[in-house]
């Protein structure tokens, strides 16, 4: 009965009214392994659902963003960050008449490969693993291979591209060294990621007492807004206005116009990001909890490279390279699981003030 209703086909027909620069789901470059189309969902809707239901997505709720294993309930986790990115990206995509389903799927999958202990864990794995480690590449590896017992999620090419190319450089959220998504929807997710973390990391830093609202640089705050909601609204509105040509409602050339910000807003946003690196991110690197996180990841890496048989059996099917399997295992751990594993294996000492 469902097949006769042509629900998916009706949705695909509605997509014809999207911007000429939007990716239409019926024109997707497809999956690595062919599958019969779903009678209800478009290809990108199907990808979104697969990501939401995968185990790596569930683990994001126990992976921290900046503050490692915080005591408060209101700190950002990788899961809440991912949801904020998806919300911001969908708002921009809808306003610019782009494919909202593709945008949402990329946003929900972009951080699946993040390590325990945030960027600290990523830095340590990048140091100890000879081939280097980048969370965007690990995110792609998860959806391509590690999920579903080695079968992967078999996502569309466009979603995979957006996940792989969402990363940004240290100096400029849109500068040289950024990933280069092949779709405007991927570009939207890339900039939405920066908007989300810059603003919620400020909130977490204030909540933790690392900075106060009064510490924020006056110039960017005067331009972007004093409140969290004001800053997000300013940034999102500017992206939409600056990228309006992408909506297809004004005459442009054949090449898709880029997603971006106006120079004043981009400069203010980058300045706020620089402030976070100087006063929050780099400061956290010197904290005792950060040192403990580094010790845990290094100790787990040493242990499992020497005792590969102690890892879950399924990891033996993912690669012939022991170190690659160890990285896959550690990167998938949540903060608390990694700490508990290191303590159970007597790789680190339990803190004296820990309550059993």
C-alpha positions in Angstrom: 0.0 0.0 0.0 2.8 2.5 1.0 4.5 2.0 -2.4 1.4 3.0 -4.2 1.1 6.2 -2.3 4.4 7.4 -3.8 5.3 9.3 -0.6 9.0 9.6 -1.4 8.4 10.6 -5.0 6.1 13.4 -3.8 8.8 14.7 -1.4 11.3 14.5 -4.3 9.0 16.5 -6.5 8.7 19.2 -3.8 12.5 19.5 -3.8 12.4 20.8 -7.4 11.4 24.1 -5.9 14.6 24.3 -4.0 17.5 26.6 -5.1 19.2 25.5 -8.3 22.3 25.2 -6.2 20.7 22.8 -3.7 21.3 19.1 -3.9 18.1 17.2 -4.9 17.9 13.8 -3.2 16.8 12.1 -6.4 20.1 13.3 -8.0 22.3 12.1 -5.2 25.6 10.5 -6.4 24.4 7.4 -4.5 25.7 5.0 -2.0 28.8 2.8 -2.1 26.5 -0.2 -2.1 23.3 0.0 -4.0 20.0 -0.2 -2.1 16.4 -0.1 -3.2 15.0 3.4 -2.4 12.8 3.7 0.6 9.1 4.1 -0.3 8.6 6.8 2.3 11.9 8.6 2.9 14.3 10.3 0.5 17.9 9.2 0.4 19.0 12.0 2.8 16.1 11.4 5.2 17.1 7.8 5.4 20.7 8.8 6.2 19.6 11.1 9.0 17.6 8.3 10.5 20.5 5.8 10.3 22.8 8.3 12.1 20.3 9.0 14.9 19.8 5.3 15.5 23.5 4.3 15.5 25.5 3.4 18.6 28.2 6.1 18.0 25.4 8.8 18.1 24.2 7.5 21.5 27.7 7.6 22.9 27.9 11.4 22.2 25.9 12.1 25.3 28.8 10.9 27.5 31.6 12.7 25.6 32.5 16.1 26.8 33.1 19.2 24.7 35.6 21.3 26.6 35.1 20.6 30.3 36.1 17.0 31.2 33.6 15.1 33.3 32.0 18.3 34.7 29.9 18.0 37.9 27.1 20.3 36.7 24.2 19.0 34.6 24.1 22.0 32.2 27.5 21.7 30.5 27.6 21.0 26.8 28.3 17.4 25.7 29.0 16.2 22.1 25.4 15.3 21.8 24.0 18.7 22.8 26.6 20.4 20.6 25.5 18.2 17.7 21.9 19.1 18.2 22.7 22.8 18.3 24.7 22.5 15.1 21.8 20.7 13.4 19.3 23.4 14.6 21.5 26.3 13.4 22.3 24.6 10.1 18.7 23.8 9.4 17.7 27.4 10.0 20.3 28.6 7.5 19.5 26.0 5.0 15.7 26.6 5.1 16.2 30.4 4.7 18.5 29.9 1.7 16.2 27.3 0.1 18.8 24.5 0.3 18.1 20.9 1.1 17.3 20.8 4.8 17.3 17.0 5.0 20.9 16.8 3.6 22.0 19.6 5.9 20.5 17.9 9.0 22.1 14.5 8.2 25.6 16.0 7.8 25.2 18.0 11.0 24.1 15.0 13.0 27.0 12.9 11.8 29.8 15.4 11.8 31.2 14.6 15.3 30.6 10.8 15.5 34.4 10.2 15.5 35.3 12.5 18.4 37.4 10.9 21.1 36.8 10.9 24.8 37.9 14.1 26.6 37.2 16.4 23.7 40.1 17.8 21.7 42.6 16.7 24.3 41.9 13.0 23.4 42.2 13.9 19.8 45.5 15.6 20.3 46.9 12.6 22.2 45.8 10.0 19.6 47.3 12.2 16.9 50.6 12.2 18.8 50.8 8.5 19.5 49.3 7.0 16.4 52.0 7.0 13.6 49.4 7.8 10.9 47.9 10.7 12.9 44.3 11.1 14.0 41.6 13.6 12.9 38.1 13.3 14.3 36.5 14.1 10.9 38.2 11.2 9.3 37.2 9.0 12.2 33.6 10.1 11.8 33.7 8.9 8.2 35.4 5.7 9.2 32.5 5.0 11.7 29.7 5.5 9.1 31.7 3.6 6.4 32.9 0.7 8.5 32.7 0.5 12.2 28.9 0.7 12.7 26.7 -2.3 12.3 29.4 -4.9 13.0 31.7 -3.8 10.2 29.0 -3.1 7.6 28.8 0.6 8.1 25.7 2.8 7.5 26.1 2.9 3.7 25.4 6.7 3.6 25.1 8.8 0.5 28.1 10.4 -1.1 26.9 13.9 -0.2 26.5 13.2 3.5 29.9 11.4 3.7 31.5 14.4 2.0 30.0 16.8 4.4 31.1 14.8 7.4 34.6 14.5 6.2 35.1 18.1 5.2 33.4 20.0 8.2 36.7 20.8 10.0 38.0 24.3 10.3 41.5 25.7 10.9 42.7 27.3 14.1 43.1 30.9 12.8 40.0 31.5 10.8 36.6 29.7 10.7 36.5 30.2 6.9 40.1 30.6 6.1 42.7 28.6 4.3 43.0 25.1 5.7 39.3 24.6 6.1 37.7 21.5 4.8 36.1 22.1 1.4 32.6 20.5 1.2 31.4 19.8 -2.3 27.8 21.0 -1.5 26.4 24.2 -0.1 24.7 22.1 2.5 28.1 20.9 3.7 29.3 24.5 3.8 26.3 25.5 5.9 27.1 22.7 8.5 30.7 23.8 8.6 29.8 27.4 9.6 27.0 26.3 11.9 29.5 24.2 13.8 31.6 27.2 14.5 28.6 29.4 15.5 27.5 26.7 17.9 30.7 26.0 19.7 31.9 29.6 20.0 28.8 30.5 21.8 28.1 27.5 24.0 31.8 27.3 25.0 31.5 30.9 26.3 28.5 29.8 28.4 30.3 26.8 29.8 33.4 28.8 30.6 31.3 31.4 32.5 29.4 28.6 34.2 32.7 27.0 35.3 34.1 30.3 36.6 37.0 30.4 34.1 35.8 33.7 32.7 33.1 36.2 33.4 30.8 37.9 31.0 32.8 41.1 31.6 36.0 39.4 30.3 34.6 39.1 26.8 36.4 41.4 24.3 34.3 44.6 24.0 34.7 45.1 20.3 33.2 41.8 19.2 30.5 41.9 21.8 29.4 45.4 20.7 29.1 44.0 17.1 27.7 40.5 17.9 25.7 41.1 21.0 26.1 40.7 24.8 23.8 37.7 25.2 24.2 34.2 23.9 20.9 34.4 21.9 21.9 37.8 20.5 25.2 36.6 19.2 23.8 33.5 17.5 21.0 35.6 15.9 23.6 38.1 14.6 25.8 35.4 13.2 23.0 33.4 11.6 21.3 36.4 10.1 24.6 37.6 8.7 25.3 34.2 7.1 21.9 34.2 5.4 22.2 37.8 4.2 25.8 37.3 3.0 25.0 34.1 1.3 21.6 35.1 -0.2 22.8 34.4 -3.8 22.8 30.7 -2.8 19.0 30.8 -2.5 18.7 31.1 -6.3 16.5 34.1 -6.0 19.0 36.5 -7.5 20.9 36.1 -10.8 24.3 34.5 -10.4 26.8 32.6 -12.5 26.9 28.8 -13.1 29.2 28.1 -10.1 27.4 27.9 -6.7 28.0 31.0 -4.6 29.8 30.2 -1.4 28.3 30.3 2.1 30.0 32.9 4.2 29.9 35.9 6.5 30.3 39.6 5.9 33.9 40.9 6.8 32.9 42.8 10.0 30.9 39.8 11.4 33.6 37.3 10.4 36.3 39.4 12.0 34.3 39.8 15.2 33.6 36.0 15.3 37.2 35.1 14.7 38.2 37.6 17.5 35.8 35.9 19.9 37.3 32.5 18.9 40.8 33.8 19.5 39.7 34.9 22.9 38.4 31.4 23.7 41.7 29.8 22.7 43.7 32.2 24.8 41.5 32.3 27.9 39.7 29.0 27.9 41.0 26.2 25.6 44.7 26.8 26.3 44.1 27.4 30.0 42.3 24.1 30.2 45.4 22.4 28.8 47.3 23.3 32.0 44.6 21.9 34.3 45.0 18.8 36.4 42.0 17.1 34.9 43.4 17.6 31.4 46.7 16.1 32.4 44.8 13.1 33.8 42.9 12.8 30.5 46.1 12.7 28.5 47.6 10.1 30.9 44.5 7.9 30.4 44.5 8.0 26.6 48.3 7.4 26.4 48.1 4.5 28.9 45.2 2.8 27.1 47.0 3.1 23.8 50.2 1.5 25.2 48.2 -1.2 27.0 46.1 -2.3 24.1 48.9 -2.2 21.5 50.7 -4.7 23.7 47.5 -6.7 24.6 45.4 -6.5 21.5 43.6 -9.7 22.6 42.0 -7.8 25.5 39.9 -5.6 23.1 36.4 -6.7 22.1 36.6 -9.4 19.5 34.8 -7.3 16.8 37.7 -4.9 16.5 39.8 -7.7 15.0 37.7 -7.6 11.9 38.1 -3.9 11.2 41.8 -3.9 10.3 44.9 -6.0 10.1 46.9 -3.2 11.8 46.9 -3.5 15.6 47.4 0.2 16.2 44.6 1.1 13.8 42.3 -1.2 15.8 43.4 0.3 19.1 42.7 3.8 17.8 39.2 2.7 16.7 38.5 1.3 20.2 39.8 4.2 22.2 38.2 6.9 19.9 34.8 5.2 20.5 35.1 5.3 24.3 33.1 7.8 26.4 34.9 9.8 29.0 33.7 7.7 32.0 34.3 4.4 30.2 37.9 5.4 29.4 38.5 6.5 33.0 36.9 3.3 34.4 38.9 1.1 32.0 42.2 2.7 32.9 41.5 2.3 36.6 40.3 -1.3 36.3 43.5 -2.2 34.3 45.5 -0.4 37.0 47.0 2.0 34.4 46.3 5.0 36.5 45.6 5.6 40.2 42.1 6.4 41.4 42.0 10.0 42.8 42.1 10.1 46.6 38.9 12.1 46.8 36.9 9.7 44.5 33.8 8.3 46.2 33.3 4.6 45.4 
